[in-house]
Amino acid sequence: MAIVNISKLSVIGLNENKADILKAIMDLGVIEINNQESKLTDEDWSGLIEKDGDEESVYSMDIKLSEVSAALEALNKYYKGKKPLIKTRKPVKKEEFETFEKEAEGVYETVKNVNSIYKHISYLKSEENRLNTAVISLKPWLKYDVPLEMNGTKYTDIFIGSLPIAVEYESVVAAVNEASDKACLYKVSEDEKDRYISVISIKEHSEGVKDALRKKGFSPIVFEDVIGKAAENTAKFQEQIEEIKKQISSEEEKLYSLSEYTEKIEYYYDLIAIKRDGAAVLSNIVKTKTSFYFDGWCPKEKEGEVKALLDEKGCYYEFKAPEKGEQTPVLLRESALAEPFEAITELYSTPNSNELDPTPFLAPFYFLFFGLMLSDAGYGIILTVGCFILLKKFRLEGMFKKLVKMFMYCGISTFFWGVMFGGYFGDFIPVAAKSVLGIDITINPLWFNPTEEPMTLLVFSLILGGIHLFVGMGLKAYMLIRNGQVVDAVCDIFLWYILLIGLVLFGVGGSFSPALTEIGKYMSIVGAVGILVTGGRDKKGIGKITGGLGSLYGITSYLSDVLSYSRLLALGLATGVVAQVINTLGSLAGGGVKGAIVMIVAFIIGHTFNMAINVLGSFVHSSRLQYVEFFGKFFEGGGTIFNPFRRKTKYVDIIKEEK
């Protein structure tokens, strides 16, 4: 339940064994290989070594991966089989995957064929769109019995165009007649926006006629590459469109038939990706004429396996602990219950290697907060069962698996608090029984009803918040003491404990015993004076006084932090109140069949919406309480996740058989 200890590893091997050694290291998958650029500029190293790797080969494989990815994307559109709801990696034995390499070149030919066909389909569809656009543009001119390329005769000009429909046609005719008595205007057609006209004018008056039309909003239209009448061209284009559709259908049938190779192409993608990573890692290695060198990181618990491999391959190697304060990659190892909540930590930041892993500490609080905010037993059952089915039905991995499992756990918390507060889809059972069946049913909460006793829930929320903050402060104190900063732990944490606990006892302790009030008063004085005296201990002169005052003023921050936990009350009430409103709306139709139908419809639509929006709200605000209030007390983050050199695949999960 912590950050795994990482060792620094240095390796020297012979170039003749390099490919075999790197393949074995990739199969083992527990060593992160560092970039060696700094050694290339180091005067102690630069004269002895040179950078390894073949960037052209890596680039070539990147291009091939792009081709394969494009082919898979194309085939996905024409895949005939049933597509899974959630795409997951297919488990494949290592031996089976390595056997596939023999038919890899044949698969690449299929990839090129798929891309060629899809490119042709794209071209045909582009042509189809172009012709459809041409047909649409010709539609207003179907009744125009003049070749569209004809723009005049020896003595006349002919021009066509459109006028806004809002412009009065008679005024346009008058304007043309005023400009020339030797010009004719013909209305060809019109639609809801424009009126399409043709104008014939003697050449001497053409400019005047055009000017008059421009003032009325006339827009000339010119058809390029169109010879003949609109109707003739439309018929020709439609014939071409039909022919293109047949070609597209024929090409798509080819892709439908090729879609059966999708799985093999996915295998091929991962095969190339592995080879690409194997070639790319060489750029992190330096070499001489006969040997190579790299350094990196390895989990301490895996040192035995790595030693056995390197001994077998005849390498010289050295393990050593990181220097004090040195940042290392971070590998987290959680308990089964805490692991799903690692997703919350990762969404914020990876812890750095010199601090605590916050996941085991945030997990119980996140579990409680989420349930308090959603707090409905019905929603909890749906969330838990739904996530459980996802985990059983699909082979989920990574962040998504963690989130689904986390929501399953949070569903259990939601169910618990729903029972404690008496929420089963709000008050659906009593309302439905009363309105549809005409009987009275009462479901009492095991603890209390927050809509009737909101102050009780508020006080409980603030108490939980105080505990949450105190745990965060305690973790900070532990880290300070671990680093030898005992004085800082006492002055910056424990004095605040004394002050804050004293203020609580002084404020509410009298409800239990007058002695608690007196104890609280003296604890508050001791804490406040201690903070005032020690707050500016690192400053000089007047800074010691102002530093102490500034530190003491930080009590307002603690107050605002505690008040932030009132959102537990707000979201908990929101879920219950909206659920009650939905149930009330569903009951308005009364009893009988009609009332039952309305109640069911309102239940399905209303509670689906209410659950969705409040699950999202609970997730966001529970996370916020961790990120702002809790992490703000002790957590810095900024670490780099441990990234070993291993087989990284997208479509298949290569399973190594146990020896």
C-alpha positions as CSV (number, residue, x, y, z in Angstrom):
1,M,0.0,0.0,0.0
2,A,2.7,2.5,-0.9
3,I,5.2,3.6,-3.5
4,V,7.4,0.7,-4.5
5,N,11.1,1.0,-3.9
6,I,13.0,1.5,-7.1
7,S,16.7,0.7,-7.7
8,K,19.1,2.3,-10.2
9,L,20.4,-0.2,-12.7
10,S,23.5,0.1,-15.0
11,V,24.1,-2.5,-17.7
12,I,27.0,-3.3,-20.1
13,G,26.7,-6.0,-22.8
14,L,28.3,-7.1,-26.1
15,N,26.9,-5.7,-29.3
16,E,26.6,-9.2,-30.8
17,N,24.1,-10.1,-28.1
18,K,22.3,-6.8,-28.0
19,A,19.2,-7.8,-30.0
20,D,18.7,-11.0,-27.9
21,I,19.3,-9.1,-24.6
22,L,16.8,-6.3,-25.4
23,K,14.2,-8.8,-26.5
24,A,14.6,-10.7,-23.2
25,I,14.3,-7.4,-21.3
26,M,11.2,-6.4,-23.3
27,D,9.6,-9.8,-22.5
28,L,10.4,-9.4,-18.8
29,G,9.0,-5.9,-18.8
30,V,10.3,-4.5,-15.5
31,I,13.2,-2.2,-16.6
32,E,12.7,1.4,-17.5
33,I,15.7,2.5,-19.8
34,N,16.8,6.1,-19.4
35,N,17.8,8.4,-22.2
36,Q,21.6,8.7,-22.4
37,E,21.8,12.2,-24.1
38,S,23.7,13.7,-21.1
39,K,26.5,11.2,-21.5
40,L,27.0,12.1,-25.1
41,T,28.0,15.6,-24.0
42,D,29.9,14.5,-20.9
43,E,33.7,14.9,-21.4
44,D,34.4,11.7,-19.6
45,W,32.1,9.7,-21.9
46,S,31.8,11.6,-25.2
47,G,35.2,10.4,-26.6
48,L,34.4,6.7,-25.9
49,I,30.8,6.3,-27.0
50,E,28.3,7.1,-29.8
51,K,24.5,7.1,-29.9
52,D,22.9,3.9,-31.0
53,G,19.7,3.5,-33.0
54,D,18.3,3.9,-36.5
55,E,15.9,6.8,-36.7
56,E,15.0,6.1,-40.4
57,S,13.9,2.6,-39.4
58,V,11.7,4.0,-36.6
59,Y,10.2,6.6,-39.0
60,S,9.5,3.8,-41.5
61,M,7.6,1.8,-38.9
62,D,5.7,4.8,-37.8
63,I,4.5,5.3,-41.4
64,K,3.5,1.7,-41.5
65,L,1.6,2.0,-38.3
66,S,-0.3,4.9,-39.7
67,E,-1.2,2.8,-42.8
68,V,-2.4,-0.1,-40.6
69,S,-4.4,2.3,-38.4
70,A,-6.1,3.8,-41.4
71,A,-7.0,0.4,-42.8
72,L,-8.5,-0.7,-39.4
73,E,-10.5,2.6,-39.3
74,A,-11.8,1.9,-42.8
75,L,-12.7,-1.7,-42.1
76,N,-14.4,-0.8,-38.9
77,K,-17.0,1.1,-40.9
78,Y,-17.8,-2.0,-43.0
79,Y,-17.3,-4.7,-40.3
80,K,-20.1,-7.3,-40.7
81,G,-19.7,-9.0,-37.3
82,K,-21.3,-7.9,-34.0
83,K,-19.3,-5.1,-32.5
84,P,-18.7,-5.3,-28.7
85,L,-20.2,-2.6,-26.5
86,I,-16.8,-2.0,-25.0
87,K,-13.6,-2.7,-27.1
88,T,-11.1,-4.6,-25.0
89,R,-7.8,-6.3,-25.8
90,K,-8.0,-9.9,-26.8
91,P,-5.8,-12.3,-24.7
92,V,-3.4,-14.2,-26.9
93,K,-0.6,-16.6,-25.9
94,K,2.9,-15.4,-26.5
95,E,3.6,-18.5,-28.7
96,E,0.5,-17.9,-30.8
97,F,1.4,-14.2,-31.3
98,E,5.0,-15.0,-32.4
99,T,3.7,-17.6,-34.8
100,F,1.6,-14.9,-36.5
101,E,4.8,-13.1,-37.6
102,K,5.3,-15.7,-40.4
103,E,2.2,-14.4,-42.2
104,A,2.8,-10.8,-41.5
105,E,3.8,-9.7,-45.0
106,G,0.6,-11.2,-46.5
107,V,-1.4,-9.1,-44.0
108,Y,0.5,-6.0,-45.1
109,E,-0.6,-6.6,-48.7
110,T,-4.2,-6.7,-47.4
111,V,-3.6,-3.4,-45.5
112,K,-2.4,-1.7,-48.7
113,N,-5.4,-3.2,-50.6
114,V,-7.8,-1.9,-48.0
115,N,-6.3,1.6,-48.1
116,S,-6.3,1.7,-51.9
117,I,-10.0,0.7,-52.0
118,Y,-11.0,3.1,-49.3
119,K,-9.1,5.9,-51.1
120,H,-11.0,5.2,-54.3
121,I,-14.3,5.2,-52.4
122,S,-13.4,8.6,-50.9
123,Y,-12.6,9.9,-54.4
124,L,-15.9,8.5,-55.8
125,K,-17.9,10.1,-52.9
126,S,-16.2,13.4,-53.5
127,E,-17.2,13.2,-57.2
128,E,-20.7,12.2,-56.2
129,N,-21.0,15.2,-53.9
130,R,-19.6,17.5,-56.7
131,L,-22.2,16.2,-59.2
132,N,-25.0,16.5,-56.6
133,T,-24.0,20.1,-56.0
134,A,-24.1,20.7,-59.7
135,V,-27.5,19.2,-60.0
136,I,-28.8,21.4,-57.2
137,S,-27.3,24.5,-58.8
138,L,-29.0,23.7,-62.1
139,K,-32.4,23.0,-60.6
140,P,-33.6,26.6,-60.9
141,W,-32.7,26.7,-64.6
142,L,-34.4,23.5,-65.8
143,K,-37.0,25.5,-67.7
144,Y,-34.4,27.8,-69.2
145,D,-34.3,26.8,-72.9
146,V,-31.0,28.4,-73.8
147,P,-27.5,26.8,-73.6
148,L,-25.9,27.9,-70.3
149,E,-22.6,28.7,-72.0
150,M,-24.3,31.1,-74.3
151,N,-23.5,34.7,-73.2
152,G,-24.7,36.6,-76.2
153,T,-24.8,37.1,-80.0
154,K,-23.1,39.4,-82.3
155,Y,-25.2,42.4,-81.2
156,T,-26.5,41.3,-77.8
157,D,-25.3,40.2,-74.3
158,I,-27.1,37.5,-72.3
159,F,-26.6,37.2,-68.6
160,I,-28.3,35.2,-65.9
161,G,-28.4,35.5,-62.2
162,S,-30.6,35.8,-59.1
163,L,-32.5,38.5,-57.2
164,P,-33.6,38.4,-53.6
165,I,-37.2,37.3,-53.4
166,A,-37.9,40.3,-51.2
167,V,-37.2,42.7,-54.0
168,E,-40.4,43.5,-55.9
169,Y,-40.2,42.1,-59.4
170,E,-42.1,44.9,-61.1
171,S,-39.6,47.5,-59.7
172,V,-36.7,45.4,-61.3
173,V,-38.5,45.4,-64.6
174,A,-39.0,49.1,-64.4
175,A,-35.3,49.7,-63.6
176,V,-34.2,47.6,-66.6
177,N,-36.6,49.5,-68.9
178,E,-35.3,52.8,-67.6
179,A,-31.7,51.7,-68.2
180,S,-32.5,50.6,-71.8
181,D,-35.4,50.3,-74.1
182,K,-33.6,47.5,-75.9
183,A,-33.3,45.0,-73.1
184,C,-35.6,42.2,-72.0
185,L,-35.9,40.5,-68.6
186,Y,-37.3,37.0,-68.2
187,K,-38.2,35.3,-64.9
188,V,-37.1,31.6,-65.2
189,S,-38.1,30.4,-61.7
190,E,-38.1,31.3,-58.0
191,D,-37.9,29.7,-54.6
192,E,-38.3,30.8,-51.0
193,K,-35.1,32.9,-51.1
194,D,-34.3,34.0,-54.7
195,R,-35.8,34.8,-58.1
196,Y,-33.8,33.5,-61.1
197,I,-33.8,35.7,-64.2
198,S,-32.3,35.9,-67.6
199,V,-31.6,39.3,-69.3
200,I,-30.9,40.1,-73.0
201,S,-29.6,43.5,-73.8
202,I,-27.9,45.1,-76.8
203,K,-24.2,45.4,-76.2
204,E,-24.2,49.2,-76.1
205,H,-26.6,49.2,-73.1
206,S,-25.4,46.1,-71.2
207,E,-23.3,48.0,-68.6
208,G,-26.2,50.3,-67.8
209,V,-28.6,47.4,-67.4
210,K,-26.1,45.5,-65.2
211,D,-25.7,48.6,-63.0
212,A,-29.5,48.9,-62.6
213,L,-29.7,45.3,-61.7
214,R,-26.8,45.5,-59.2
215,K,-28.7,48.2,-57.3
216,K,-31.6,45.8,-56.9
217,G,-29.4,43.1,-55.5
218,F,-28.7,41.1,-58.6
219,S,-26.0,38.4,-58.4
220,P,-24.7,37.1,-61.7
221,I,-24.4,33.3,-62.1
222,V,-21.8,31.7,-64.4
223,F,-21.7,27.9,-65.0
224,E,-18.2,26.8,-65.7
225,D,-17.5,23.6,-67.6
226,V,-21.2,23.2,-68.4
227,I,-22.1,23.0,-72.1
228,G,-25.7,22.9,-73.2
229,K,-29.1,23.4,-71.5
230,A,-29.7,22.9,-67.8
231,A,-32.1,20.0,-68.3
232,E,-29.6,18.1,-70.6
233,N,-26.7,18.6,-68.1
234,T,-28.9,17.5,-65.2
235,A,-29.9,14.3,-66.9
236,K,-26.2,13.6,-67.8
237,F,-25.0,14.3,-64.2
238,Q,-27.7,12.1,-62.7
239,E,-26.6,9.3,-65.0
240,Q,-23.0,9.8,-63.8
241,I,-24.2,9.8,-60.2
242,E,-26.0,6.5,-60.6
243,E,-22.8,5.0,-62.2
244,I,-20.7,6.3,-59.3
245,K,-23.1,4.8,-56.8
246,K,-22.7,1.4,-58.5
247,Q,-18.9,1.8,-58.3
248,I,-19.1,2.8,-54.7
249,S,-21.3,-0.2,-53.9
250,S,-18.9,-2.5,-55.7
251,E,-15.9,-1.1,-53.8
252,E,-17.8,-1.3,-50.5
253,E,-18.6,-4.9,-51.1
254,K,-14.8,-5.5,-51.4
255,L,-14.3,-3.9,-48.0
256,Y,-17.1,-5.9,-46.5
257,S,-15.4,-9.1,-47.6
258,L,-12.0,-7.8,-46.4
259,S,-13.4,-7.0,-43.0
260,E,-13.0,-10.7,-42.0
261,Y,-9.2,-9.9,-41.9
262,T,-9.7,-7.2,-39.2
263,E,-8.4,-9.4,-36.4
264,K,-5.3,-10.3,-38.3
265,I,-4.6,-6.7,-39.1
266,E,-5.0,-5.8,-35.4
267,Y,-2.4,-8.5,-34.7
268,Y,-0.2,-7.0,-37.4
269,Y,-0.6,-3.5,-35.9
270,D,0.6,-4.7,-32.5
271,L,3.5,-6.7,-34.1
272,I,4.8,-3.5,-35.8
273,A,4.2,-1.5,-32.7
274,I,6.4,-3.9,-30.7
275,K,9.1,-3.8,-33.4
276,R,8.9,0.0,-33.5
277,D,9.4,0.2,-29.7
278,G,12.3,-2.2,-29.9
279,A,13.9,0.0,-32.6
280,A,13.1,3.2,-30.8
281,V,14.7,2.1,-27.5
282,L,18.1,1.9,-29.2
283,S,18.2,5.7,-29.2
284,N,18.4,5.5,-25.4
285,I,21.5,3.3,-25.6
286,V,25.1,4.2,-26.2
287,K,27.7,2.0,-27.8
288,T,31.3,1.4,-28.6
289,K,32.6,-0.8,-31.4
290,T,32.1,-4.0,-29.4
291,S,29.8,-3.1,-26.5
292,F,26.7,-1.2,-25.5
293,Y,25.6,0.6,-22.3
294,F,22.4,1.8,-20.7
295,D,21.1,2.7,-17.3
296,G,17.6,2.9,-15.9
297,W,15.3,1.9,-13.1
298,C,14.0,-1.4,-11.8
299,P,11.6,-2.2,-8.9
300,K,13.7,-3.6,-6.0
301,E,11.4,-6.6,-5.7
302,K,12.3,-7.6,-9.3
303,E,16.0,-7.4,-8.9
304,G,16.3,-11.2,-8.6
305,E,14.6,-11.8,-11.9
306,V,16.7,-9.1,-13.6
307,K,19.9,-10.5,-12.2
308,A,19.1,-14.0,-13.4
309,L,18.4,-12.7,-17.0
310,L,21.5,-10.5,-17.2
311,D,23.7,-13.3,-15.8
312,E,22.3,-15.7,-18.4
313,K,23.1,-13.2,-21.2
314,G,26.6,-12.5,-20.0
315,C,26.1,-8.8,-19.1
316,Y,28.0,-6.8,-16.5
317,Y,25.5,-4.9,-14.3
318,E,25.2,-2.9,-11.1
319,F,22.2,-2.2,-8.8
320,K,22.4,0.7,-6.4
321,A,19.9,2.7,-4.3
322,P,18.9,6.2,-5.5
323,E,20.8,9.1,-3.9
324,K,19.0,10.9,-1.0
325,G,16.4,13.3,-2.5
326,E,16.8,11.9,-6.0
327,Q,13.6,11.7,-7.9
328,T,12.8,8.2,-9.4
329,P,9.9,6.9,-11.5
330,V,6.9,6.0,-9.4
331,L,5.3,2.6,-9.2
332,L,2.2,2.4,-7.0
333,R,1.2,-0.8,-5.2
334,E,-2.2,-0.8,-3.5
335,S,-4.3,-3.2,-1.6
336,A,-7.2,-4.8,-3.5
337,L,-9.7,-2.4,-1.8
338,A,-7.7,0.8,-2.3
339,E,-6.4,0.1,-5.9
340,P,-9.6,1.3,-7.7
341,F,-9.2,4.7,-5.9
342,E,-5.8,5.0,-7.5
343,A,-7.7,6.4,-10.4
344,I,-8.6,9.5,-8.4
345,T,-4.9,10.1,-7.5
346,E,-3.8,9.6,-11.1
347,L,-6.4,12.0,-12.4
348,Y,-4.8,14.7,-10.2
349,S,-1.1,13.8,-10.4
350,T,1.4,11.0,-9.7
351,P,3.0,11.3,-6.3
352,N,6.7,12.1,-6.5
353,S,9.1,9.4,-5.1
354,N,9.9,11.4,-1.9
355,E,6.4,11.6,-0.6
356,L,3.6,9.4,0.5
357,D,1.1,7.6,-1.7
358,P,-2.2,9.3,-0.8
359,T,-4.4,6.6,-2.3
360,P,-4.8,4.4,0.8
361,F,-5.7,7.5,2.9
362,L,-8.2,9.1,0.5
363,A,-9.9,5.8,-0.4
364,P,-12.1,5.5,2.8
365,F,-13.0,9.2,2.7
366,Y,-13.9,9.1,-1.0
367,F,-16.0,6.0,-0.4
368,L,-17.9,7.7,2.4
369,F,-18.3,11.1,0.7
370,F,-19.6,9.7,-2.6
371,G,-22.2,7.6,-0.8
372,L,-23.3,10.6,1.3
373,M,-23.8,12.8,-1.7
374,L,-25.8,10.2,-3.7
375,S,-27.4,8.6,-0.6
376,D,-30.2,6.5,-2.3
377,A,-30.4,2.8,-1.8
378,G,-32.0,2.3,-5.2
379,Y,-29.4,4.2,-7.1
380,G,-26.7,2.3,-5.1
381,I,-28.0,-1.1,-6.2
382,I,-28.1,0.0,-9.8
383,L,-24.6,1.5,-9.7
384,T,-23.2,-1.6,-7.9
385,V,-24.9,-4.2,-10.1
386,G,-24.2,-2.3,-13.3
387,C,-20.5,-2.0,-12.6
388,F,-20.3,-5.6,-11.4
389,I,-21.8,-6.8,-14.7
390,L,-19.3,-4.6,-16.7
391,L,-16.4,-6.1,-14.7
392,K,-17.6,-9.7,-15.3
393,K,-18.7,-9.4,-18.9
394,F,-15.7,-7.4,-20.3
395,R,-12.0,-7.8,-19.8
396,L,-11.4,-4.2,-18.7
397,E,-7.9,-2.8,-18.1
398,G,-6.1,0.3,-16.9
399,M,-7.8,3.5,-15.8
400,F,-11.2,2.4,-17.1
401,K,-11.2,-0.8,-15.0
402,K,-10.2,1.2,-11.9
403,L,-13.0,3.7,-12.4
404,V,-15.6,1.0,-12.9
405,K,-14.5,-0.9,-9.8
406,M,-14.4,2.4,-7.8
407,F,-17.9,3.2,-8.9
408,M,-19.0,-0.3,-7.8
409,Y,-17.6,0.3,-4.4
410,C,-19.1,3.7,-4.2
411,G,-22.5,2.1,-5.2
412,I,-22.2,0.0,-2.0
413,S,-21.6,3.2,0.0
414,T,-24.6,4.8,-1.7
415,F,-26.8,1.8,-0.8
416,F,-25.6,2.0,2.8
417,W,-26.3,5.7,3.2
418,G,-29.6,5.3,1.4
419,V,-30.7,2.7,3.9
420,M,-29.5,4.9,6.8
421,F,-31.5,7.9,5.4
422,G,-34.5,6.0,4.1
423,G,-34.1,6.8,0.4
424,Y,-35.3,4.2,-2.1
425,F,-35.6,6.1,-5.4
426,G,-36.6,8.9,-3.1
427,D,-40.0,8.1,-1.6
428,F,-41.1,6.1,-4.6
429,I,-42.4,3.1,-2.7
430,P,-44.8,5.0,-0.4
431,V,-45.9,7.4,-3.2
432,A,-46.5,4.6,-5.7
433,A,-48.3,2.5,-3.2
434,K,-50.6,5.4,-2.2
435,S,-51.3,6.8,-5.7
436,V,-51.6,3.5,-7.7
437,L,-52.7,0.9,-5.1
438,G,-54.3,3.2,-2.6
439,I,-52.5,1.7,0.4
440,D,-50.2,3.4,2.9
441,I,-46.6,2.1,3.3
442,T,-44.0,3.8,5.5
443,I,-40.3,3.1,5.2
444,N,-38.4,4.6,8.1
445,P,-34.7,5.4,7.9
446,L,-32.3,3.5,10.1
447,W,-30.8,6.8,11.3
448,F,-32.7,10.0,10.2
449,N,-34.3,11.7,7.1
450,P,-32.0,14.5,5.9
451,T,-34.9,16.4,4.3
452,E,-36.5,16.6,7.8
453,E,-33.3,17.1,9.8
454,P,-30.8,18.9,7.5
455,M,-28.9,20.3,10.4
456,T,-28.0,16.9,11.7
457,L,-26.5,16.0,8.3
458,L,-24.7,19.3,8.2
459,V,-23.1,18.8,11.6
460,F,-22.1,15.2,10.6
461,S,-20.6,16.5,7.3
462,L,-18.5,19.1,9.1
463,I,-17.3,16.5,11.6
464,L,-16.3,14.2,8.8
465,G,-14.6,17.1,7.1
466,G,-12.6,18.0,10.2
467,I,-11.4,14.4,10.5
468,H,-10.4,14.4,6.8
469,L,-8.4,17.6,7.3
470,F,-6.8,16.3,10.5
471,V,-5.7,13.1,8.7
472,G,-4.1,15.3,5.9
473,M,-2.3,17.3,8.5
474,G,-1.1,14.2,10.3
475,L,0.3,12.8,7.0
476,K,2.2,16.1,6.6
477,A,3.6,15.8,10.1
478,Y,4.7,12.2,9.4
479,M,6.6,13.3,6.3
480,L,8.3,16.1,8.2
481,I,9.4,13.8,11.0
482,R,10.5,11.2,8.5
483,N,12.7,13.8,6.9
484,G,14.2,14.9,10.3
485,Q,12.1,18.1,10.5
486,V,10.7,17.4,14.0
487,V,10.5,21.1,14.9
488,D,8.6,22.0,11.8
489,A,6.1,19.1,12.6
490,V,5.5,20.5,16.1
491,C,5.3,24.1,15.1
492,D,3.4,23.8,11.8
493,I,1.1,20.8,12.6
494,F,0.8,19.9,16.3
495,L,0.3,23.5,17.5
496,W,-2.6,23.7,15.0
497,Y,-4.0,20.5,16.4
498,I,-4.0,22.0,19.8
499,L,-5.6,25.3,18.7
500,L,-8.3,23.7,16.5
501,I,-9.2,21.0,19.0
502,G,-9.2,23.6,21.7
503,L,-11.6,25.9,19.8
504,V,-14.0,23.0,19.2
505,L,-14.0,22.0,22.9
506,F,-14.4,25.7,23.9
507,G,-17.4,26.1,21.5
508,V,-19.3,22.9,22.0
509,G,-17.6,21.1,24.9
510,G,-20.0,22.6,27.4
511,S,-22.8,20.5,26.0
512,F,-21.0,17.5,27.5
513,S,-19.1,18.9,30.5
514,P,-18.2,22.4,31.7
515,A,-14.7,21.1,32.2
516,L,-14.3,20.6,28.5
517,T,-14.9,24.2,27.9
518,E,-12.2,25.2,30.3
519,I,-9.8,22.7,28.8
520,G,-10.6,24.0,25.3
521,K,-9.9,27.6,26.4
522,Y,-6.4,26.8,27.6
523,M,-5.7,24.6,24.6
524,S,-6.7,27.5,22.3
525,I,-4.5,29.9,24.2
526,V,-1.5,27.6,24.1
527,G,-2.0,26.8,20.4
528,A,-2.5,30.4,19.4
529,V,0.5,31.7,21.4
530,G,2.7,28.8,20.1
531,I,1.7,29.6,16.5
532,L,2.3,33.3,17.0
533,V,5.7,32.8,18.5
534,T,6.9,30.1,16.1
535,G,5.2,31.2,12.8
536,G,8.0,33.5,11.8
537,R,10.9,31.4,13.2
538,D,12.7,31.3,9.8
539,K,12.5,35.1,9.4
540,K,14.6,37.9,10.9
541,G,13.7,41.1,12.8
542,I,10.2,42.3,12.5
543,G,9.5,39.4,10.1
544,K,9.4,37.1,13.1
545,I,6.3,39.0,14.5
546,T,4.6,39.5,11.1
547,G,5.3,35.9,10.2
548,G,3.6,34.7,13.4
549,L,0.6,36.9,12.8
550,G,0.4,35.7,9.2
551,S,0.5,32.1,10.3
552,L,-2.2,32.7,12.9
553,Y,-4.4,34.4,10.3
554,G,-4.3,31.0,8.5
555,I,-7.1,29.9,10.9
556,T,-9.6,31.5,8.4
557,S,-8.3,29.0,5.8
558,Y,-9.1,26.1,8.1
559,L,-12.6,27.5,8.6
560,S,-13.3,27.8,4.9
561,D,-11.9,24.3,4.4
562,V,-14.3,22.8,6.9
563,L,-17.2,24.7,5.5
564,S,-16.4,23.2,2.1
565,Y,-17.7,19.9,3.4
566,S,-21.2,21.4,3.6
567,R,-21.5,20.2,0.0
568,L,-22.1,16.7,1.4
569,L,-25.3,18.1,2.8
570,A,-26.2,20.1,-0.4
571,L,-25.7,17.2,-2.9
572,G,-27.3,14.7,-0.5
573,L,-30.4,16.9,-0.2
574,A,-30.4,17.6,-4.0
575,T,-30.6,13.8,-4.8
576,G,-33.4,13.2,-2.4
577,V,-35.5,16.3,-3.2
578,V,-35.3,15.9,-7.0
579,A,-36.3,12.2,-6.5
580,Q,-39.3,13.2,-4.5
581,V,-40.4,15.8,-7.1
582,I,-40.1,13.1,-9.8
583,N,-42.3,10.8,-7.7
584,T,-44.8,13.5,-7.1
585,L,-45.1,14.3,-10.8
586,G,-45.6,10.6,-11.5
587,S,-48.4,10.4,-9.0
588,L,-50.5,13.3,-10.5
589,A,-52.4,10.9,-12.9
590,G,-53.9,9.1,-9.9
591,G,-54.6,5.4,-9.7
592,G,-55.6,2.7,-12.1
593,V,-53.8,1.6,-15.3
594,K,-53.4,5.2,-16.5
595,G,-51.8,6.2,-13.3
596,A,-49.5,3.2,-13.2
597,I,-48.3,3.9,-16.8
598,V,-47.6,7.6,-16.0
599,M,-45.8,6.6,-12.7
600,I,-43.6,4.1,-14.6
601,V,-42.7,6.5,-17.4
602,A,-41.9,9.3,-14.8
603,F,-39.9,6.8,-12.8
604,I,-37.8,5.6,-15.8
605,I,-37.1,9.0,-17.3
606,G,-36.9,11.1,-14.1
607,H,-34.8,8.7,-12.1
608,T,-32.5,8.0,-15.0
609,F,-31.8,11.7,-15.3
610,N,-31.5,12.2,-11.5
611,M,-29.1,9.3,-11.1
612,A,-26.9,10.3,-14.0
613,I,-26.6,14.0,-13.0
614,N,-26.0,13.2,-9.3
615,V,-23.5,10.4,-10.0
616,L,-21.5,12.9,-12.0
617,G,-21.9,15.5,-9.2
618,S,-20.9,13.1,-6.5
619,F,-17.8,12.0,-8.5
620,V,-16.8,15.6,-9.2
621,H,-17.3,17.0,-5.7
622,S,-15.9,14.0,-3.9
623,S,-12.8,14.4,-6.0
624,R,-12.7,18.2,-5.3
625,L,-12.7,17.5,-1.6
626,Q,-9.6,15.3,-2.1
627,Y,-7.8,17.6,-4.5
628,V,-8.4,20.9,-2.7
629,E,-8.9,20.3,1.0
630,F,-7.1,17.0,1.6
631,F,-4.2,17.1,-0.9
632,G,-3.6,20.8,-0.1
633,K,-2.5,19.8,3.4
634,F,0.4,17.4,2.4
635,F,0.5,16.4,-1.2
636,E,2.7,17.9,-4.0
637,G,2.6,15.3,-6.8
638,G,4.5,15.9,-10.0
639,G,6.0,12.4,-10.1
640,T,6.7,10.4,-13.3
641,I,4.9,7.1,-13.6
642,F,7.2,4.0,-13.9
643,N,7.3,3.2,-17.6
644,P,9.2,-0.1,-18.2
645,F,10.4,-1.3,-21.6
646,R,7.9,-3.9,-22.4
647,R,5.5,-5.2,-25.1
648,K,2.9,-2.4,-25.4
649,T,0.0,-3.5,-27.5
650,K,-3.3,-1.9,-28.5
651,Y,-5.4,-4.8,-29.6
652,V,-4.0,-8.0,-28.1
653,D,-2.9,-8.8,-24.6
654,I,0.1,-11.2,-24.9
655,I,-0.1,-13.8,-22.1
656,K,3.1,-15.4,-21.0
657,E,2.6,-19.0,-19.9
658,E,4.0,-19.9,-16.5
659,K,7.0,-22.1,-16.5
